Amino acid sequence: SGDSKQTSEGSSLTEEMINTSLTLSPDIQAALDRAHVLLSMKHGMVRLDNVWGVGGGQRPVKYLIKKMNMLLREYLSSRDIQEATRCLQELEVPHFHHELVYEAVVIVLESGNDLVSTAILMLLKSLADAIILTVDQIDRGFDRVFESMPDITLDVPNAYTVLERFSEDCFKEGVITNRTKAKVPIRARKRFVSEGDGGRIKE
């Protein structure tokens, strides 16, 4: 069958790699040995896909980013925190939850909408209270937003103002720590315009 042919071809390839790569490190050799065992199993290619290609932390980063974006968009449409929580947990990537935090905050900045801000805050608080989002992952997500602010403001000129307000709300709700709140970048928002405008100060 097609599966048997794939398994045979994959197994032969792995055997060749194992037999010819005599100078590989022990870790790489162990990985190749495991591949050989997996590919020798019935439906080996499918099992290998589940073990290394699709499962949890082995999913491609772009795939995970897309899924988290979809999760957030669907949540904003339904406001169903329980469903959003279930979808996040099904991804099985707790080490990548900082991406959800990052994407969520960026959505708040780009929308500039109080309803969106409140909805995202409720989701983050729920996930933080349930310790699905850990302090470390939340801090990393916000740190990434802080680092991206120069680029974000190119498209969202008032992003600093929105970020300052949203971060304050998150701190009040116990979503972010005092350490993270203290790192929120605040750009001076008042500036003198050209002399032709009479030196007026504008936002």
Rosetta blueprint (number, residue, H / E / L):
1 S L
2 G H
3 D H
4 S H
5 K H
6 Q H
7 T H
8 S H
9 E H
10 G H
11 S H
12 S H
13 L H
14 T H
15 E H
16 E H
17 M H
18 I H
19 N H
20 T H
21 S L
22 L L
23 T L
24 L L
25 S L
26 P H
27 D H
28 I H
29 Q H
30 A H
31 A H
32 L H
33 D H
34 R H
35 A H
36 H H
37 V H
38 L H
39 L H
40 S H
41 M L
42 K L
43 H L
44 G H
45 M H
46 V H
47 R H
48 L H
49 D H
50 N H
51 V H
52 W H
53 G H
54 V H
55 G L
56 G H
57 G H
58 Q H
59 R L
60 P L
61 V H
62 K H
63 Y H
64 L H
65 I H
66 K H
67 K H
68 M H
69 N H
70 M H
71 L H
72 L H
73 R H
74 E H
75 Y H
76 L H
77 S H
78 S H
79 R L
80 D L
81 I H
82 Q H
83 E H
84 A H
85 T H
86 R H
87 C H
88 L H
89 Q H
90 E H
91 L L
92 E L
93 V L
94 P H
95 H H
96 F H
97 H H
98 H H
99 E H
100 L H
101 V H
102 Y H
103 E H
104 A H
105 V H
106 V H
107 I H
108 V H
109 L H
110 E H
111 S H
112 G L
113 N L
114 D H
115 L H
116 V H
117 S H
118 T H
119 A H
120 I H
121 L H
122 M H
123 L H
124 L H
125 K H
126 S H
127 L H
128 A H
129 D H
130 A L
131 I L
132 I L
133 L L
134 T L
135 V H
136 D H
137 Q H
138 I H
139 D H
140 R H
141 G H
142 F H
143 D H
144 R H
145 V H
146 F H
147 E H
148 S H
149 M H
150 P H
151 D H
152 I H
153 T H
154 L H
155 D H
156 V L
157 P L
158 N L
159 A H
160 Y H
161 T H
162 V H
163 L H
164 E H
165 R H
166 F H
167 S H
168 E H
169 D H
170 C H
171 F H
172 K H
173 E L
174 G L
175 V L
176 I L
177 T L
178 N H
179 R H
180 T H
181 K H
182 A H
183 K L
184 V L
185 P L
186 I L
187 R L
188 A L
189 R L
190 K L
191 R E
192 F E
193 V L
194 S L
195 E H
196 G H
197 D H
198 G L
199 G L
200 R L
201 I E
202 K E
203 E L
